[in-house]
Every structure is written in structure tokens, then in C-alpha cells.
Amino acid sequence: MTNEWPKWVRDDGSVVSCTEKVKVMSENFDELKQIAQDALEDGLLMEVSEEQMRKALYALVDSLVNPYQKP
């Protein structure tokens, strides 16, 4: 199954059009989606609340740090 990921844009709004960069981003998001799906399914099989699993996954994304933050 092919995912439709967004068109990637820079902070200035210009589109990232380099084919290789777009390919890497798509592959990364395909992998993230599969890992998140597996984690959700594992949690549900272990009788963890779906609502709690989703909140935990959202919290995980919210906790990510940008190491390239401009001052």
C-alpha cells in the first residue's frame, strides 16, 4: 500500500523538490507508520486502552526535539 504523504516544504514555504530527499522522507514516514501501527496493535492485544495508546503516541511525537533549532 502506498501512502500519500504531504508535499514537504521549507520554513520559507518553498517546496522541497529534490527527488532523493522526498524519497527519504517517504521511506521514513512509511517506517514510522508501520512501527506506530505495530505498537498500537500490540497494546490493544495486551488490553491497553486504545485511547491511552493514541494519547501516548501523540505525546511521543510532541516530545521530539529539534536538534537543529535556529537561535
C-alpha positions, 0 to 999 in steps of 0.5 A: 500500500502506498501512502500519500504523504504531504508535499514537504516544504521549507520554513520559507514555504518553498517546496522541497523538490529534490527527488532523493530527499522526498524519497527519504522522507517517504521511506521514513514516514512509511517506517514510522507508520508501520512501527506506530501501527505495530505498537498500537496493535500490540497494546490493544492485544495486551488490553491497553486502552486504545485511547491511552495508546493514541494519547501516548503516541501523540505525546511521543511525537510532541516530545521530539526535539529539534536538534537543529533549532535556529537561535 
